């Protein structure tokens, strides 16, 4: 703790050290044992001010050991920090109610309140401590009243801890978090979902990644809810598997021939070898363009991609498969019938069936139950098709772990998680017609498949479906 006695500032003094006070345990008069001093920064509009609190320390001889000592400290100074509780509340009100950043709040306090040693990290510690273990009934009532009807869930593993988050992606709130000191299992997920159901949540669709923890539990706790398999993770896994197809096509490009050592190359041979090496380099460095969504390509990227395919014609089939695969789940697909039609076109294409590098993609698309989970969002007008919202909450946690010292103990982690859960956020989406919080809307029955995917009956089928 900083020694404030050596700082040039205006010093004030308060003394709360009477000779005799009643013991708070047995009510017997106790003689003062000694006088101790603590120093606090005091907010002032004129000059830096330090308060010296001289308080009495007492030891009651009649009380049992461990409960004898006590101190006469006023309530507002009962804190381990060098700022009293009123000052902390005023600055936290500036951060939470006025939505001021920690850096701006520290600057404002130094400039106007003459708190010269106040740092943003100190305000962050106060903020974490103010919400540690906090359960705000009004906050939970508001989340339930504004619930959109969709949930996203994701787990994060870090240093032996497992953090599970359930969020509402449309209203941009975190509905629930759980901290475990081990890997999560289906019983943990079942308890989380059951607690949410008791609170009154009844989602129409729940989005998760490809983990086997969720499908069976969702069907058990909320039988009427659809399970949305994260499209982002599915596409990412398939495009990663197609990397082998790129290198197989790359090997078909003309290469400079191996010439015998010591044999002199002609000028024409040197030029041809250089051209072949440059062409290979251009195709190799452009490989990421093969897997990029066409709608996100810039003009320069489109030209470079066309040139790469021209130099390596074997990439034409791979690029066509990537385009058709991305088209199944892009914004141009409005109905499940369109998605099924595009899926069927890929499976029936003879050019794709003859290449072993495409087998993983074709096998994944052949799984009808998995495909229905990937396209569950098409049953709604505005449902989210990924679990990215819950993962953004995890990235926010990792950001706090990196920009400051790491939170390692359970109490510190719970304080951080509680702070992130209750922190002020941007307001969720509003329905422009009614002015009410936006909720997911079911599409017309004609746009939804007449044969919904069967619910898995046992754990083995759950794993196979996921």
N, C-alpha and C positions, 0 to 999 in steps of 0.2 A: 504494500500500500504506500502511496506517495506521501512523503513527509511535507505537509503544508506549512510547517512553522518557518521554513527557510524561503518561502515565496513572498515576494514583495506585493503586499495587498493590505487592505484595511481589515484589521482583526477585531472581531466582536467576541463577547464572552457571555455564556449562560451557565449558571451554577444550579444544580439540583442535587445537593448533598447535605440534607439535614442530619443532625447528630443521631436522632432516633427515628425509626419508622416501623410500622407494624409489619411483621412477616406475612407475606401473601399466602403462606401455607398454614401456619398455626395461629396467626394474628397476635403473637407475642411481640412486645417492643424489642427491637434489635439495634444495638449500637453500631455506628458506622465503623467499618473495618479500614477503609482507605478511600481516597479520592482519586479517580482516574479521569483521563482526558481523551476525548475524541474530537477530530476536526472534520468539518464539512464545508464544502463550497456552498455559498449562499447566493442565489440570483440577485443581482442589483443592476439598476439602470445607470448608475453613475460611475462605479469603479469596481474592480475585482474585490470581493469580500469573502473572508474566511471566518467561519463560526467555530469558536473553541467551546465545546460542551464539557464542563466539569461536573461529573456525576458521582454519586456515592456508590460504593461497593460494599455489600453487607454479607455477613455469614451468621446464620441463626444456629446457636448451639443446641437448641431443642429439637430440630428437625433431623430426620435420618440422613445418613450419608448419601450424597448424590443429589439432594434437594435442599441443601442449606444455603447456598449462595444465590444472591439476586442483586440486580442493579437498578437504580432509579433513573432510567432513561425514558424521556418522553416518547409516546408512540410514534410520532413522525420521524424520529431518529433511530428507530429499531431496524436498521438495515446494515448490511455489510459494506455497502458502497459509501463513497465519500460525498454523496448527495442525498439530502433527506427525501422522504417518500413524496412530499408535495411537489418538489422539483421534478422528480422522476415522472409523476403522473402528468404534470404540465407538458413535459417534452414528449411523452408517449401519446398524449392527446393530439399534439401537433403532428405526429407521425401517422397515427391511425385515423383520426377524425378528419384532419385537413389533408391527409394523403400526401404528406411531405416525405421526401426521401431521407434516409439516415444521414447522408452527407450534408444535405441542405439544412436539416434540423440542427446538426452540430455547428454548422457555420452561423446559423441564426442565433443559437445560444451563445456562441463566443462573441458575436458582434453586439447583440442587444442586451443579453443578460450577464455579460462579463464572466462567463464560465470558461476560462481560458484553456483548461486542460481536458475539456469534454471531447471525446472522440466518437466517431460513428460506431465502432465496435462496442463501446460501452453502452450506447443506446440500444444496440442489437441485443446485448445480454439482458437488459431490462425488459425488452420486448419478449424475449424468450421466457424469462422468468414470470412475466405477468400472465402468460397463457399456459404455463406448465401444468398439465393435468386438468386443464379447464374443460368443463362440459357446459356449454351454453344452450339451455333449452330453447331460447328464442331463436338462436341461429339454426337449430335443427328443425324447428317448426317452419321457419322461412324456407329452408331447403326442400322440405316435404311439400309445402304449398306450391312451390315453383317447379317441382320435379317435371321434367320434360317427357318422361316415359322411356328413356334409354339410359343404360348404364355402360360404362367401360371399366374393365378390371384388369389389373396387371400386378405382378410381383417383382420385386427387386432384391437381389442378394448382395450383401456387402459386409465383409469382415465377420462372417459367421452369423449375421443378422438377416432376417427376411422381413421385408416391408411389403404389405399388401394394401393396395389402394383401390377404392371404388369411387368413380367420378360420374358426374353428369356432363357429358361433352357439350350439350347444347346450351345449358345454363352456366357452364364454366365454373362449377363448384366441385369440391371433393366431399362425397357423401360419407365416407368411412375410411379409416386406416387402422391397421393392426401391425404390431411389432412382435416378431417371433425370434427366439434365439436358436432356431433350427430351420431346416427346410420345411416348406409348407406341404400339407397333404390335403386330401379331399375332406377330411373331418374339419380342418380349419376353414376351408372355403364354405362348407355347409353351415358352420356356426356363424360366419360373417353374413351369408345370405339370409339365414334364418333370423338373425337379429334385425336386419334391414326389413324383412317381411313383417316382423312384430311391430316395428316403428310405423308401418303403413305403406311401405314401398311395394309397388306391383308393376314392374317394368314390362313393356311390350317386346323389347329386344335388348339383349345383353351382348356386348362385343368383348372379345378376348383374343389373345394370340393363340398359337397352335398347341398350347399346353394341354395335357390330358386331365388336368385338375378340374376343368370347368364344365364340359358338356353334360356329363351325367348329373352333376349337382344342380345345374340350371334347370334341367328337365324335372328333377325331383322337387326342388323348392318352388319353382314357378313353372308349372306344366304348360301354361298358355303362352309363355314367352319364347320368342325365337332366339336362337344362338347365332350371332354374327361372328364368323371366323375372320380375323383381321386380314384384309386384302393386301395391305402393304407387306406384311411378313410373308404371305403366300407368294406374291410376285417376286419379292426379293430372293426367296429361296430358289424359285424356278430360274430366275435370271442368273443366279450364281451357278446353278447346275449347267446352264447353257454355255458357261465359259469354256468347257471342253470342246463344244461345237465350234467356237470361234478359232481355237488353236488348231483344230483339225482342218478348217477351211484355210487358215493362214499357211499351213504347210503345203498347200497346193500351188502357192505362188512360185513363179520362176526364180530360181536362185542362181547365183554366179557359180559356174562350174569350178571344181577343184582342179587346179593345174599343177603339173609336175614342178617340183622345186628346181629353181635355177633356170627354168624356161622363160624367156623374155615374152612379155605380153605386148601385143600390138596396141596402137592408139585406139583403134576401134574396140578392141576387147576391153580395154580399161574403161572406156565410156559406157559400154554395155554393162560391165560389172557395177559401175557407180550408179547407173540408172536403176538396176535391180535392187541394190542396197537401199537407195532412197525410197523406192516404192514400198519395200518391206517396212522400212522405218515409218513411213506415213500411215500404212495400214495398222501397224502395231500400236502406234501412239493414238490412233483414232478408234481403238476398240471399244471405248466407253460410249461412243456415239451409236454403236450398233444397238445398244440396250436402252437408249434414251427414248422417252415418250415423244412422238412426232410433234405434239402440240407445244412442247417446250424447246424445240430446236430453233436456234437463231438462224439468220440467213447464212452467216459464215459457217456454222455447224452443218447446215443442210448441204452446202456446196462441198465441204470436206468429206461428208459421209458419202455423197454421190461419187466423189472421186475414189474413195477407198473401195467402194463396191465395184467400180469400173476396173480398178487394178486387181481386185480379187473377186471374180464373179461367183465363187463358191459361197460368198457371204450373202448373196441375194436371197437364198432360201432362209437363212437364219434371220435376216432382217424382216422378212415377210412373216415368219412365225412370231417374232417379238411384237410386231405391229398388231397382228390379229389377237395375240394373247392380251395385250394391254387394252385393246378395244372392247374386250368382254366387260371390263370393269370401269371404263371411262364414262364421262358424263353423257356421251351420245347414246348409251344404253339406258332406255327408260323403263323397259318391262323385262320380266323374267323370260318371256318368250323370245325377245331379241337376244338375251344372253345365251339361252339354250341354242338358238340358231347359230350364233357365232361359235359356240363351243363345238357344235356338231360339224361345222365346216372345217375346223382344225382337225378333228378326229378322222374325218373322211378324206382328208387330203393325202393322196398317195405319195407326194413329194416328202411329206414329213414322216410317213410310216416307214420309209426305207432307210432312215438314218438312226443309228443306235444312240447318237448323242441327244436325240429328241425324246428318247424313251421315258425319261423321268417326267417330262411335261405332259406327254400323252397319257401316262398312267395316272397322274394327278387329276387331269381333266376327265378321265374315265370314271372316277369315283363320283357317282351321282349324289350320294349323301353329303360328301364334302362340298360338292358344287352348290348344293342348296344352302349350306351354311355360309358359303362365300357370298351368295346373292340374297341373303335374308333381308338386307337393307332395301332391296327393290320392292318389298311389300309396303314400304312407307315413302312418303314424298320427301322427307327431309332427314332421314336417319343417317347416322355416321357409319361408314363401312370399315373403319379401322379402330384400333385401340390406342391410337397415338395420343389422345388426351390424357389418359392415365400415365402414359410414358413421359409426357411432358412434366407431370407432377414429379416423377422420379428424377428427371433431369434437373428440376429446380432443387431437389434435395441434394443432388451431387454438386450443384453449383455452390450451395452454402457450405458443403464440406471442403471445397477447394479454395474459395476466396478467403476463408478464415481458418482457424485451427480446426482439426477434425473433432467431431463429436463422437466419442468412443464409448462412454458409459451409457448405461440404460436410461438413467435420469436425463442426461443431456440429449440423447436421441429422442426421447419422448417429448421433451420440451420443444425441440426443433420441429418434430412432426405436428405437435399441437399448434405451434405458431403458424406453420404452413397451412394447416387446416382452417384456422380462423382468420388468416390474413385478409385484408381488404383486396378485392378483385374488381376487374371490370365487370359491369353488369351483364347478365345474360341477354339473350335475344328476346325481343318483344314481338308479339303478333301485331302487325300493323292495322289489322281490321278491328280486333277487339281490345287492343291495348294490354292484354294479359300476357304473362310469360309464355313464350313459344313452346309448344309441345309437338311431338311427332304425330304425323297424320297418316292414317292408313289409306293406301291407294284403293281405287275402285276394284271390286272383286275380279273383274275381267282381266286386270293387269297382273293378278297374282296366280301362281301355279295352282291348278286344281288338285294336284297331288303333292301335298307338303311332305317333306322328308320324314321318315319314321324316326321316332325317338329311340336312342340306344337302350337296350333292355338290361345289359350287364356291363361289367367293367371291361371285358375283352372287346365288346362291340364299341364301347366308348373310345378305347385306344385306337381301334381301327378307323373310326370315323374322324378322329382328330389328327 
